[in-house]
């Protein structure tokens, strides 16, 4: 059986890396995403995020819209990666 890959990286490793992230609610009601991904997992996560960001930019260009960039692109890539990692493909 082939390895289960998401954005070119092993799903299990990405799950482990993402498990190091958490949220913190501030008194003013804002929500902060925090975490420190260990070095042995950080390269895998960074490669997957860049892979997804490249796909999002390419899709924007193919649709003829202004390509996302900066924080907007990275936030969208993180959400897209989270959705892909947690989607088991089973009903």
PDB file of N, CA, C and O in Angstrom:
ATOM      1  N   UNK A   1       0.844  -1.184   0.000  1.00  0.00           N
ATOM      2  CA  UNK A   1       0.000   0.000   0.000  1.00  0.00           C
ATOM      3  C   UNK A   1       0.892   1.250   0.000  1.00  0.00           C
ATOM      4  O   UNK A   1       1.886   1.297   0.725  1.00  0.00           O
ATOM      5  N   UNK A   2       0.551   2.242  -0.792  1.00  0.00           N
ATOM      6  CA  UNK A   2       1.358   3.445  -0.875  1.00  0.00           C
ATOM      7  C   UNK A   2       1.150   4.328   0.357  1.00  0.00           C
ATOM      8  O   UNK A   2       0.118   4.270   1.026  1.00  0.00           O
ATOM      9  N   UNK A   3       2.153   5.134   0.624  1.00  0.00           N
ATOM     10  CA  UNK A   3       2.100   6.037   1.767  1.00  0.00           C
ATOM     11  C   UNK A   3       1.036   7.108   1.539  1.00  0.00           C
ATOM     12  O   UNK A   3       0.872   7.600   0.423  1.00  0.00           O
ATOM     13  N   UNK A   4       0.323   7.464   2.590  1.00  0.00           N
ATOM     14  CA  UNK A   4      -0.727   8.475   2.526  1.00  0.00           C
ATOM     15  C   UNK A   4      -0.080   9.854   2.596  1.00  0.00           C
ATOM     16  O   UNK A   4       0.349  10.289   3.664  1.00  0.00           O
ATOM     17  N   UNK A   5      -0.011  10.540   1.456  1.00  0.00           N
ATOM     18  CA  UNK A   5       0.637  11.844   1.380  1.00  0.00           C
ATOM     19  C   UNK A   5      -0.382  12.975   1.256  1.00  0.00           C
ATOM     20  O   UNK A   5      -1.433  12.819   0.633  1.00  0.00           O
ATOM     21  N   UNK A   6      -0.054  14.100   1.855  1.00  0.00           N
ATOM     22  CA  UNK A   6      -0.825  15.332   1.736  1.00  0.00           C
ATOM     23  C   UNK A   6       0.179  16.418   1.389  1.00  0.00           C
ATOM     24  O   UNK A   6       1.141  16.639   2.125  1.00  0.00           O
ATOM     25  N   UNK A   7      -0.041  17.092   0.273  1.00  0.00           N
ATOM     26  CA  UNK A   7       0.871  18.147  -0.190  1.00  0.00           C
ATOM     27  C   UNK A   7       2.305  17.618  -0.273  1.00  0.00           C
ATOM     28  O   UNK A   7       3.265  18.337   0.007  1.00  0.00           O
ATOM     29  N   UNK A   8       2.428  16.351  -0.661  1.00  0.00           N
ATOM     30  CA  UNK A   8       3.728  15.734  -0.849  1.00  0.00           C
ATOM     31  C   UNK A   8       4.408  15.231   0.404  1.00  0.00           C
ATOM     32  O   UNK A   8       5.546  14.766   0.343  1.00  0.00           O
ATOM     33  N   UNK A   9       3.736  15.313   1.543  1.00  0.00           N
ATOM     34  CA  UNK A   9       4.321  14.911   2.820  1.00  0.00           C
ATOM     35  C   UNK A   9       3.425  13.883   3.520  1.00  0.00           C
ATOM     36  O   UNK A   9       2.214  13.869   3.302  1.00  0.00           O
ATOM     37  N   UNK A  10       4.016  13.023   4.361  1.00  0.00           N
ATOM     38  CA  UNK A  10       3.220  12.011   5.062  1.00  0.00           C
ATOM     39  C   UNK A  10       2.160  12.630   5.980  1.00  0.00           C
ATOM     40  O   UNK A  10       2.458  13.481   6.818  1.00  0.00           O
ATOM     41  N   UNK A  11       0.913  12.177   5.795  1.00  0.00           N
ATOM     42  CA  UNK A  11      -0.203  12.701   6.590  1.00  0.00           C
ATOM     43  C   UNK A  11       0.063  12.584   8.092  1.00  0.00           C
ATOM     44  O   UNK A  11      -0.190  13.533   8.834  1.00  0.00           O
ATOM     45  N   UNK A  12       0.562  11.455   8.544  1.00  0.00           N
ATOM     46  CA  UNK A  12       0.805  11.251   9.975  1.00  0.00           C
ATOM     47  C   UNK A  12       1.811  12.235  10.543  1.00  0.00           C
ATOM     48  O   UNK A  12       1.638  12.734  11.654  1.00  0.00           O
ATOM     49  N   UNK A  13       2.854  12.513   9.792  1.00  0.00           N
ATOM     50  CA  UNK A  13       3.872  13.467  10.238  1.00  0.00           C
ATOM     51  C   UNK A  13       3.294  14.873  10.297  1.00  0.00           C
ATOM     52  O   UNK A  13       3.578  15.631  11.224  1.00  0.00           O
ATOM     53  N   UNK A  14       2.478  15.220   9.298  1.00  0.00           N
ATOM     54  CA  UNK A  14       1.829  16.531   9.310  1.00  0.00           C
ATOM     55  C   UNK A  14       0.865  16.653  10.488  1.00  0.00           C
ATOM     56  O   UNK A  14       0.804  17.700  11.132  1.00  0.00           O
ATOM     57  N   UNK A  15       0.115  15.596  10.774  1.00  0.00           N
ATOM     58  CA  UNK A  15      -0.786  15.623  11.935  1.00  0.00           C
ATOM     59  C   UNK A  15       0.000  15.868  13.224  1.00  0.00           C
ATOM     60  O   UNK A  15      -0.405  16.649  14.085  1.00  0.00           O
ATOM     61  N   UNK A  16       1.133  15.177  13.325  1.00  0.00           N
ATOM     62  CA  UNK A  16       1.972  15.328  14.517  1.00  0.00           C
ATOM     63  C   UNK A  16       2.491  16.768  14.630  1.00  0.00           C
ATOM     64  O   UNK A  16       2.490  17.346  15.718  1.00  0.00           O
ATOM     65  N   UNK A  17       2.931  17.342  13.512  1.00  0.00           N
ATOM     66  CA  UNK A  17       3.439  18.722  13.525  1.00  0.00           C
ATOM     67  C   UNK A  17       2.329  19.703  13.904  1.00  0.00           C
ATOM     68  O   UNK A  17       2.532  20.590  14.733  1.00  0.00           O
ATOM     69  N   UNK A  18       1.163  19.538  13.295  1.00  0.00           N
ATOM     70  CA  UNK A  18       0.048  20.457  13.557  1.00  0.00           C
ATOM     71  C   UNK A  18      -0.491  20.320  14.982  1.00  0.00           C
ATOM     72  O   UNK A  18      -1.088  21.259  15.509  1.00  0.00           O
ATOM     73  N   UNK A  19      -0.288  19.171  15.604  1.00  0.00           N
ATOM     74  CA  UNK A  19      -0.750  18.960  16.976  1.00  0.00           C
ATOM     75  C   UNK A  19      -0.003  19.846  17.971  1.00  0.00           C
ATOM     76  O   UNK A  19      -0.427  19.980  19.119  1.00  0.00           O
ATOM     77  N   UNK A  20       1.098  20.447  17.543  1.00  0.00           N
ATOM     78  CA  UNK A  20       1.858  21.342  18.410  1.00  0.00           C
ATOM     79  C   UNK A  20       1.304  22.768  18.409  1.00  0.00           C
ATOM     80  O   UNK A  20       1.805  23.633  19.127  1.00  0.00           O
ATOM     81  N   UNK A  21       0.277  23.007  17.606  1.00  0.00           N
ATOM     82  CA  UNK A  21      -0.349  24.326  17.549  1.00  0.00           C
ATOM     83  C   UNK A  21      -1.597  24.336  18.421  1.00  0.00           C
ATOM     84  O   UNK A  21      -2.311  23.338  18.516  1.00  0.00           O
ATOM     85  N   UNK A  22      -1.847  25.462  19.047  1.00  0.00           N
ATOM     86  CA  UNK A  22      -3.050  25.599  19.867  1.00  0.00           C
ATOM     87  C   UNK A  22      -3.533  27.046  19.779  1.00  0.00           C
ATOM     88  O   UNK A  22      -2.877  27.901  19.183  1.00  0.00           O
ATOM     89  N   UNK A  23      -4.669  27.295  20.374  1.00  0.00           N
ATOM     90  CA  UNK A  23      -5.218  28.645  20.385  1.00  0.00           C
ATOM     91  C   UNK A  23      -5.220  29.187  21.806  1.00  0.00           C
ATOM     92  O   UNK A  23      -5.266  28.436  22.780  1.00  0.00           O
ATOM     93  N   UNK A  24      -5.168  30.499  21.895  1.00  0.00           N
ATOM     94  CA  UNK A  24      -5.223  31.188  23.197  1.00  0.00           C
ATOM     95  C   UNK A  24      -6.179  32.364  23.066  1.00  0.00           C
ATOM     96  O   UNK A  24      -5.985  33.235  22.218  1.00  0.00           O
ATOM     97  N   UNK A  25      -7.199  32.391  23.894  1.00  0.00           N
ATOM     98  CA  UNK A  25      -8.186  33.473  23.882  1.00  0.00           C
ATOM     99  C   UNK A  25      -7.695  34.591  24.802  1.00  0.00           C
ATOM    100  O   UNK A  25      -7.378  34.349  25.967  1.00  0.00           O
ATOM    101  N   UNK A  26      -7.635  35.811  24.275  1.00  0.00           N
ATOM    102  CA  UNK A  26      -7.218  36.977  25.049  1.00  0.00           C
ATOM    103  C   UNK A  26      -8.423  37.639  25.708  1.00  0.00           C
ATOM    104  O   UNK A  26      -9.567  37.418  25.311  1.00  0.00           O
ATOM    105  N   UNK A  27      -8.145  38.450  26.713  1.00  0.00           N
ATOM    106  CA  UNK A  27      -9.208  39.156  27.447  1.00  0.00           C
ATOM    107  C   UNK A  27     -10.038  40.045  26.534  1.00  0.00           C
ATOM    108  O   UNK A  27     -11.222  40.259  26.794  1.00  0.00           O
ATOM    109  N   UNK A  28      -9.433  40.572  25.458  1.00  0.00           N
ATOM    110  CA  UNK A  28     -10.163  41.457  24.551  1.00  0.00           C
ATOM    111  C   UNK A  28     -11.027  40.688  23.547  1.00  0.00           C
ATOM    112  O   UNK A  28     -11.679  41.285  22.691  1.00  0.00           O
ATOM    113  N   UNK A  29     -11.024  39.348  23.665  1.00  0.00           N
ATOM    114  CA  UNK A  29     -11.833  38.524  22.780  1.00  0.00           C
ATOM    115  C   UNK A  29     -11.098  38.001  21.558  1.00  0.00           C
ATOM    116  O   UNK A  29     -11.616  37.148  20.838  1.00  0.00           O
ATOM    117  N   UNK A  30      -9.898  38.505  21.320  1.00  0.00           N
ATOM    118  CA  UNK A  30      -9.134  38.026  20.161  1.00  0.00           C
ATOM    119  C   UNK A  30      -8.617  36.610  20.426  1.00  0.00           C
ATOM    120  O   UNK A  30      -8.522  36.160  21.567  1.00  0.00           O
ATOM    121  N   UNK A  31      -8.294  35.944  19.352  1.00  0.00           N
ATOM    122  CA  UNK A  31      -7.826  34.567  19.426  1.00  0.00           C
ATOM    123  C   UNK A  31      -6.460  34.480  18.768  1.00  0.00           C
ATOM    124  O   UNK A  31      -6.281  34.933  17.638  1.00  0.00           O
ATOM    125  N   UNK A  32      -5.505  33.904  19.466  1.00  0.00           N
ATOM    126  CA  UNK A  32      -4.143  33.793  18.975  1.00  0.00           C
ATOM    127  C   UNK A  32      -3.807  32.324  18.723  1.00  0.00           C
ATOM    128  O   UNK A  32      -4.099  31.456  19.546  1.00  0.00           O
ATOM    129  N   UNK A  33      -3.199  32.067  17.588  1.00  0.00           N
ATOM    130  CA  UNK A  33      -2.700  30.730  17.268  1.00  0.00           C
ATOM    131  C   UNK A  33      -1.255  30.681  17.724  1.00  0.00           C
ATOM    132  O   UNK A  33      -0.439  31.502  17.306  1.00  0.00           O
ATOM    133  N   UNK A  34      -0.936  29.718  18.581  1.00  0.00           N
ATOM    134  CA  UNK A  34       0.413  29.629  19.139  1.00  0.00           C
ATOM    135  C   UNK A  34       0.937  28.207  19.024  1.00  0.00           C
ATOM    136  O   UNK A  34       0.171  27.255  18.873  1.00  0.00           O
ATOM    137  N   UNK A  35       2.226  28.084  19.096  1.00  0.00           N
ATOM    138  CA  UNK A  35       2.837  26.775  19.116  1.00  0.00           C
ATOM    139  C   UNK A  35       4.268  26.820  18.645  1.00  0.00           C
ATOM    140  O   UNK A  35       4.717  27.786  18.027  1.00  0.00           O
ATOM    141  N   UNK A  36       4.960  25.772  18.946  1.00  0.00           N
ATOM    142  CA  UNK A  36       6.337  25.619  18.508  1.00  0.00           C
ATOM    143  C   UNK A  36       6.486  24.201  17.993  1.00  0.00           C
ATOM    144  O   UNK A  36       6.409  23.236  18.753  1.00  0.00           O
ATOM    145  N   UNK A  37       6.700  24.090  16.694  1.00  0.00           N
ATOM    146  CA  UNK A  37       6.833  22.785  16.055  1.00  0.00           C
ATOM    147  C   UNK A  37       8.286  22.343  16.201  1.00  0.00           C
ATOM    148  O   UNK A  37       9.193  23.081  15.817  1.00  0.00           O
ATOM    149  N   UNK A  38       8.522  21.156  16.747  1.00  0.00           N
ATOM    150  CA  UNK A  38       9.893  20.676  16.925  1.00  0.00           C
ATOM    151  C   UNK A  38      10.648  20.614  15.593  1.00  0.00           C
ATOM    152  O   UNK A  38      10.052  20.426  14.532  1.00  0.00           O
ATOM    153  N   UNK A  39      11.953  20.773  15.674  1.00  0.00           N
ATOM    154  CA  UNK A  39      12.785  20.835  14.471  1.00  0.00           C
ATOM    155  C   UNK A  39      12.637  19.616  13.578  1.00  0.00           C
ATOM    156  O   UNK A  39      12.709  19.743  12.356  1.00  0.00           O
ATOM    157  N   UNK A  40      12.434  18.449  14.149  1.00  0.00           N
ATOM    158  CA  UNK A  40      12.314  17.237  13.332  1.00  0.00           C
ATOM    159  C   UNK A  40      11.014  17.204  12.517  1.00  0.00           C
ATOM    160  O   UNK A  40      10.874  16.386  11.608  1.00  0.00           O
ATOM    161  N   UNK A  41      10.069  18.087  12.840  1.00  0.00           N
ATOM    162  CA  UNK A  41       8.797  18.153  12.123  1.00  0.00           C
ATOM    163  C   UNK A  41       8.646  19.442  11.318  1.00  0.00           C
ATOM    164  O   UNK A  41       7.809  19.519  10.419  1.00  0.00           O
ATOM    165  N   UNK A  42       9.445  20.443  11.633  1.00  0.00           N
ATOM    166  CA  UNK A  42       9.243  21.765  11.041  1.00  0.00           C
ATOM    167  C   UNK A  42       9.508  21.803   9.540  1.00  0.00           C
ATOM    168  O   UNK A  42       8.792  22.494   8.815  1.00  0.00           O
ATOM    169  N   UNK A  43      10.509  21.085   9.057  1.00  0.00           N
ATOM    170  CA  UNK A  43      10.791  21.089   7.618  1.00  0.00           C
ATOM    171  C   UNK A  43       9.646  20.472   6.826  1.00  0.00           C
ATOM    172  O   UNK A  43       9.277  20.972   5.763  1.00  0.00           O
ATOM    173  N   UNK A  44       9.088  19.387   7.346  1.00  0.00           N
ATOM    174  CA  UNK A  44       7.959  18.720   6.685  1.00  0.00           C
ATOM    175  C   UNK A  44       6.771  19.681   6.597  1.00  0.00           C
ATOM    176  O   UNK A  44       6.149  19.814   5.543  1.00  0.00           O
ATOM    177  N   UNK A  45       6.466  20.340   7.699  1.00  0.00           N
ATOM    178  CA  UNK A  45       5.345  21.273   7.721  1.00  0.00           C
ATOM    179  C   UNK A  45       5.603  22.459   6.795  1.00  0.00           C
ATOM    180  O   UNK A  45       4.706  22.874   6.060  1.00  0.00           O
ATOM    181  N   UNK A  46       6.798  23.000   6.821  1.00  0.00           N
ATOM    182  CA  UNK A  46       7.126  24.156   5.970  1.00  0.00           C
ATOM    183  C   UNK A  46       7.025  23.786   4.489  1.00  0.00           C
ATOM    184  O   UNK A  46       6.503  24.565   3.690  1.00  0.00           O
ATOM    185  N   UNK A  47       7.520  22.605   4.120  1.00  0.00           N
ATOM    186  CA  UNK A  47       7.426  22.171   2.713  1.00  0.00           C
ATOM    187  C   UNK A  47       5.975  22.010   2.290  1.00  0.00           C
ATOM    188  O   UNK A  47       5.601  22.430   1.195  1.00  0.00           O
ATOM    189  N   UNK A  48       5.155  21.409   3.140  1.00  0.00           N
ATOM    190  CA  UNK A  48       3.739  21.208   2.811  1.00  0.00           C
ATOM    191  C   UNK A  48       3.025  22.552   2.677  1.00  0.00           C
ATOM    192  O   UNK A  48       2.229  22.739   1.756  1.00  0.00           O
ATOM    193  N   UNK A  49       3.299  23.479   3.575  1.00  0.00           N
ATOM    194  CA  UNK A  49       2.670  24.798   3.497  1.00  0.00           C
ATOM    195  C   UNK A  49       3.075  25.521   2.214  1.00  0.00           C
ATOM    196  O   UNK A  49       2.239  26.162   1.577  1.00  0.00           O
ATOM    197  N   UNK A  50       4.335  25.424   1.833  1.00  0.00           N
ATOM    198  CA  UNK A  50       4.789  26.080   0.607  1.00  0.00           C
ATOM    199  C   UNK A  50       4.154  25.430  -0.619  1.00  0.00           C
ATOM    200  O   UNK A  50       3.804  26.112  -1.582  1.00  0.00           O
ATOM    201  N   UNK A  51       4.012  24.115  -0.577  1.00  0.00           N
ATOM    202  CA  UNK A  51       3.368  23.378  -1.670  1.00  0.00           C
ATOM    203  C   UNK A  51       1.932  23.866  -1.864  1.00  0.00           C
ATOM    204  O   UNK A  51       1.510  24.139  -2.988  1.00  0.00           O
ATOM    205  N   UNK A  52       1.193  23.973  -0.775  1.00  0.00           N
ATOM    206  CA  UNK A  52      -0.198  24.433  -0.843  1.00  0.00           C
ATOM    207  C   UNK A  52      -0.256  25.896  -1.281  1.00  0.00           C
ATOM    208  O   UNK A  52      -1.120  26.267  -2.076  1.00  0.00           O
ATOM    209  N   UNK A  53       0.650  26.729  -0.773  1.00  0.00           N
ATOM    210  CA  UNK A  53       0.681  28.139  -1.174  1.00  0.00           C
ATOM    211  C   UNK A  53       0.932  28.263  -2.678  1.00  0.00           C
ATOM    212  O   UNK A  53       0.311  29.089  -3.347  1.00  0.00           O
ATOM    213  N   UNK A  54       1.829  27.453  -3.200  1.00  0.00           N
ATOM    214  CA  UNK A  54       2.090  27.463  -4.644  1.00  0.00           C
ATOM    215  C   UNK A  54       0.839  27.079  -5.431  1.00  0.00           C
ATOM    216  O   UNK A  54       0.543  27.673  -6.468  1.00  0.00           O
ATOM    217  N   UNK A  55       0.108  26.084  -4.935  1.00  0.00           N
ATOM    218  CA  UNK A  55      -1.137  25.673  -5.594  1.00  0.00           C
ATOM    219  C   UNK A  55      -2.174  26.797  -5.573  1.00  0.00           C
ATOM    220  O   UNK A  55      -2.857  27.033  -6.569  1.00  0.00           O
ATOM    221  N   UNK A  56      -2.289  27.482  -4.447  1.00  0.00           N
ATOM    222  CA  UNK A  56      -3.260  28.571  -4.335  1.00  0.00           C
ATOM    223  C   UNK A  56      -2.911  29.718  -5.293  1.00  0.00           C
ATOM    224  O   UNK A  56      -3.786  30.267  -5.962  1.00  0.00           O
ATOM    225  N   UNK A  57      -1.625  30.071  -5.348  1.00  0.00           N
ATOM    226  CA  UNK A  57      -1.198  31.131  -6.280  1.00  0.00           C
ATOM    227  C   UNK A  57      -1.481  30.727  -7.718  1.00  0.00           C
ATOM    228  O   UNK A  57      -1.992  31.529  -8.499  1.00  0.00           O
ATOM    229  N   UNK A  58      -1.153  29.486  -8.073  1.00  0.00           N
ATOM    230  CA  UNK A  58      -1.384  29.004  -9.439  1.00  0.00           C
ATOM    231  C   UNK A  58      -2.867  29.012  -9.773  1.00  0.00           C
ATOM    232  O   UNK A  58      -3.246  29.357 -10.892  1.00  0.00           O
ATOM    233  N   UNK A  59      -3.712  28.635  -8.817  1.00  0.00           N
ATOM    234  CA  UNK A  59      -5.151  28.652  -9.043  1.00  0.00           C
ATOM    235  C   UNK A  59      -5.655  30.077  -9.247  1.00  0.00           C
ATOM    236  O   UNK A  59      -6.483  30.328 -10.122  1.00  0.00           O
ATOM    237  N   UNK A  60      -5.159  31.000  -8.444  1.00  0.00           N
ATOM    238  CA  UNK A  60      -5.541  32.403  -8.618  1.00  0.00           C
ATOM    239  C   UNK A  60      -5.181  32.886 -10.022  1.00  0.00           C
ATOM    240  O   UNK A  60      -5.993  33.516 -10.700  1.00  0.00           O
ATOM    241  N   UNK A  61      -3.958  32.584 -10.445  1.00  0.00           N
ATOM    242  CA  UNK A  61      -3.499  33.011 -11.770  1.00  0.00           C
ATOM    243  C   UNK A  61      -4.337  32.372 -12.875  1.00  0.00           C
ATOM    244  O   UNK A  61      -4.685  33.039 -13.850  1.00  0.00           O
ATOM    245  N   UNK A  62      -4.665  31.086 -12.733  1.00  0.00           N
ATOM    246  CA  UNK A  62      -5.468  30.381 -13.740  1.00  0.00           C
ATOM    247  C   UNK A  62      -6.872  30.979 -13.848  1.00  0.00           C
ATOM    248  O   UNK A  62      -7.468  30.979 -14.925  1.00  0.00           O
ATOM    249  N   UNK A  63      -7.394  31.485 -12.736  1.00  0.00           N
ATOM    250  CA  UNK A  63      -8.725  32.096 -12.736  1.00  0.00           C
ATOM    251  C   UNK A  63      -8.684  33.566 -13.135  1.00  0.00           C
ATOM    252  O   UNK A  63      -9.728  34.206 -13.261  1.00  0.00           O
ATOM    253  N   UNK A  64      -7.477  34.104 -13.335  1.00  0.00           N
ATOM    254  CA  UNK A  64      -7.347  35.485 -13.764  1.00  0.00           C
ATOM    255  C   UNK A  64      -7.586  36.513 -12.674  1.00  0.00           C
ATOM    256  O   UNK A  64      -7.926  37.662 -12.955  1.00  0.00           O
ATOM    257  N   UNK A  65      -7.406  36.094 -11.430  1.00  0.00           N
ATOM    258  CA  UNK A  65      -7.548  37.034 -10.321  1.00  0.00           C
ATOM    259  C   UNK A  65      -6.163  37.356  -9.766  1.00  0.00           C
ATOM    260  O   UNK A  65      -5.195  36.634 -10.002  1.00  0.00           O
ATOM    261  N   UNK A  66      -6.098  38.445  -9.034  1.00  0.00           N
ATOM    262  CA  UNK A  66      -4.827  38.845  -8.440  1.00  0.00           C
ATOM    263  C   UNK A  66      -4.377  37.760  -7.458  1.00  0.00           C
ATOM    264  O   UNK A  66      -5.111  37.427  -6.528  1.00  0.00           O
ATOM    265  N   UNK A  67      -3.171  37.205  -7.659  1.00  0.00           N
ATOM    266  CA  UNK A  67      -2.702  36.142  -6.761  1.00  0.00           C
ATOM    267  C   UNK A  67      -2.555  36.624  -5.319  1.00  0.00           C
ATOM    268  O   UNK A  67      -2.083  37.730  -5.055  1.00  0.00           O
ATOM    269  N   UNK A  68      -2.966  35.778  -4.417  1.00  0.00           N
ATOM    270  CA  UNK A  68      -2.781  36.070  -2.997  1.00  0.00           C
ATOM    271  C   UNK A  68      -1.292  36.149  -2.681  1.00  0.00           C
ATOM    272  O   UNK A  68      -0.466  35.562  -3.380  1.00  0.00           O
ATOM    273  N   UNK A  69      -0.959  36.882  -1.617  1.00  0.00           N
ATOM    274  CA  UNK A  69       0.434  36.976  -1.205  1.00  0.00           C
ATOM    275  C   UNK A  69       0.492  37.264   0.291  1.00  0.00           C
ATOM    276  O   UNK A  69      -0.529  37.505   0.934  1.00  0.00           O
ATOM    277  N   UNK A  70       1.693  37.234   0.822  1.00  0.00           N
ATOM    278  CA  UNK A  70       1.932  37.586   2.215  1.00  0.00           C
ATOM    279  C   UNK A  70       1.092  36.813   3.213  1.00  0.00           C
ATOM    280  O   UNK A  70       0.863  35.613   3.067  1.00  0.00           O
ATOM    281  N   UNK A  71       0.641  37.529   4.227  1.00  0.00           N
ATOM    282  CA  UNK A  71      -0.121  36.903   5.310  1.00  0.00           C
ATOM    283  C   UNK A  71      -1.403  36.255   4.850  1.00  0.00           C
ATOM    284  O   UNK A  71      -1.788  35.207   5.367  1.00  0.00           O
ATOM    285  N   UNK A  72      -2.077  36.863   3.880  1.00  0.00           N
ATOM    286  CA  UNK A  72      -3.320  36.292   3.356  1.00  0.00           C
ATOM    287  C   UNK A  72      -3.049  34.933   2.730  1.00  0.00           C
ATOM    288  O   UNK A  72      -3.772  33.971   2.989  1.00  0.00           O
ATOM    289  N   UNK A  73      -2.015  34.851   1.912  1.00  0.00           N
ATOM    290  CA  UNK A  73      -1.657  33.586   1.272  1.00  0.00           C
ATOM    291  C   UNK A  73      -1.287  32.535   2.311  1.00  0.00           C
ATOM    292  O   UNK A  73      -1.733  31.391   2.228  1.00  0.00           O
ATOM    293  N   UNK A  74      -0.475  32.921   3.286  1.00  0.00           N
ATOM    294  CA  UNK A  74      -0.033  31.948   4.285  1.00  0.00           C
ATOM    295  C   UNK A  74      -1.178  31.472   5.178  1.00  0.00           C
ATOM    296  O   UNK A  74      -1.232  30.301   5.551  1.00  0.00           O
ATOM    297  N   UNK A  75      -2.088  32.375   5.517  1.00  0.00           N
ATOM    298  CA  UNK A  75      -3.251  31.971   6.316  1.00  0.00           C
ATOM    299  C   UNK A  75      -4.134  31.010   5.530  1.00  0.00           C
ATOM    300  O   UNK A  75      -4.586  29.999   6.066  1.00  0.00           O
ATOM    301  N   UNK A  76      -4.379  31.324   4.262  1.00  0.00           N
ATOM    302  CA  UNK A  76      -5.194  30.439   3.423  1.00  0.00           C
ATOM    303  C   UNK A  76      -4.520  29.081   3.233  1.00  0.00           C
ATOM    304  O   UNK A  76      -5.187  28.046   3.233  1.00  0.00           O
ATOM    305  N   UNK A  77      -3.195  29.090   3.071  1.00  0.00           N
ATOM    306  CA  UNK A  77      -2.459  27.829   2.905  1.00  0.00           C
ATOM    307  C   UNK A  77      -2.549  26.975   4.162  1.00  0.00           C
ATOM    308  O   UNK A  77      -2.699  25.756   4.075  1.00  0.00           O
ATOM    309  N   UNK A  78      -2.457  27.604   5.328  1.00  0.00           N
ATOM    310  CA  UNK A  78      -2.563  26.854   6.577  1.00  0.00           C
ATOM    311  C   UNK A  78      -3.939  26.219   6.712  1.00  0.00           C
ATOM    312  O   UNK A  78      -4.048  25.045   7.065  1.00  0.00           O
ATOM    313  N   UNK A  79      -4.978  26.975   6.439  1.00  0.00           N
ATOM    314  CA  UNK A  79      -6.339  26.433   6.539  1.00  0.00           C
ATOM    315  C   UNK A  79      -6.540  25.301   5.539  1.00  0.00           C
ATOM    316  O   UNK A  79      -7.095  24.256   5.880  1.00  0.00           O
ATOM    317  N   UNK A  80      -6.089  25.508   4.311  1.00  0.00           N
ATOM    318  CA  UNK A  80      -6.232  24.466   3.283  1.00  0.00           C
ATOM    319  C   UNK A  80      -5.483  23.205   3.694  1.00  0.00           C
ATOM    320  O   UNK A  80      -5.990  22.098   3.516  1.00  0.00           O
ATOM    321  N   UNK A  81      -4.285  23.361   4.239  1.00  0.00           N
ATOM    322  CA  UNK A  81      -3.514  22.200   4.673  1.00  0.00           C
ATOM    323  C   UNK A  81      -4.212  21.489   5.824  1.00  0.00           C
ATOM    324  O   UNK A  81      -4.296  20.261   5.833  1.00  0.00           O
ATOM    325  N   UNK A  82      -4.712  22.245   6.793  1.00  0.00           N
ATOM    326  CA  UNK A  82      -5.438  21.637   7.919  1.00  0.00           C
ATOM    327  C   UNK A  82      -6.618  20.807   7.421  1.00  0.00           C
ATOM    328  O   UNK A  82      -6.842  19.689   7.886  1.00  0.00           O
ATOM    329  N   UNK A  83      -7.367  21.360   6.476  1.00  0.00           N
ATOM    330  CA  UNK A  83      -8.527  20.646   5.928  1.00  0.00           C
ATOM    331  C   UNK A  83      -8.088  19.362   5.224  1.00  0.00           C
ATOM    332  O   UNK A  83      -8.723  18.318   5.373  1.00  0.00           O
ATOM    333  N   UNK A  84      -7.023  19.445   4.473  1.00  0.00           N
ATOM    334  CA  UNK A  84      -6.544  18.258   3.740  1.00  0.00           C
ATOM    335  C   UNK A  84      -6.037  17.178   4.700  1.00  0.00           C
ATOM    336  O   UNK A  84      -6.308  15.992   4.511  1.00  0.00           O
ATOM    337  N   UNK A  85      -5.304  17.597   5.724  1.00  0.00           N
ATOM    338  CA  UNK A  85      -4.726  16.640   6.667  1.00  0.00           C
ATOM    339  C   UNK A  85      -5.830  15.925   7.447  1.00  0.00           C
ATOM    340  O   UNK A  85      -5.733  14.726   7.713  1.00  0.00           O
ATOM    341  N   UNK A  86      -6.867  16.660   7.808  1.00  0.00           N
ATOM    342  CA  UNK A  86      -7.940  16.056   8.605  1.00  0.00           C
ATOM    343  C   UNK A  86      -8.991  15.327   7.778  1.00  0.00           C
ATOM    344  O   UNK A  86      -9.834  14.625   8.336  1.00  0.00           O
ATOM    345  N   UNK A  87      -8.955  15.482   6.451  1.00  0.00           N
ATOM    346  CA  UNK A  87      -9.886  14.783   5.576  1.00  0.00           C
ATOM    347  C   UNK A  87      -9.349  13.390   5.285  1.00  0.00           C
ATOM    348  O   UNK A  87      -8.382  13.227   4.541  1.00  0.00           O
ATOM    349  N   UNK A  88      -9.981  12.398   5.875  1.00  0.00           N
ATOM    350  CA  UNK A  88      -9.508  11.020   5.690  1.00  0.00           C
ATOM    351  C   UNK A  88      -9.924  10.435   4.349  1.00  0.00           C
ATOM    352  O   UNK A  88      -9.457   9.362   3.965  1.00  0.00           O
ATOM    353  N   UNK A  89     -10.795  11.131   3.640  1.00  0.00           N
ATOM    354  CA  UNK A  89     -11.260  10.621   2.354  1.00  0.00           C
ATOM    355  C   UNK A  89     -12.315   9.531   2.486  1.00  0.00           C
ATOM    356  O   UNK A  89     -12.733   8.942   1.490  1.00  0.00           O
ATOM    357  N   UNK A  90     -12.742   9.267   3.704  1.00  0.00           N
ATOM    358  CA  UNK A  90     -13.759   8.250   3.946  1.00  0.00           C
ATOM    359  C   UNK A  90     -15.040   8.916   4.408  1.00  0.00           C
ATOM    360  O   UNK A  90     -15.001   9.887   5.164  1.00  0.00           O
ATOM    361  N   UNK A  91     -16.187   8.396   3.953  1.00  0.00           N
ATOM    362  CA  UNK A  91     -17.468   8.992   4.364  1.00  0.00           C
ATOM    363  C   UNK A  91     -17.751   8.845   5.838  1.00  0.00           C
ATOM    364  O   UNK A  91     -18.791   9.300   6.315  1.00  0.00           O
TER     365      UNK A  91
END
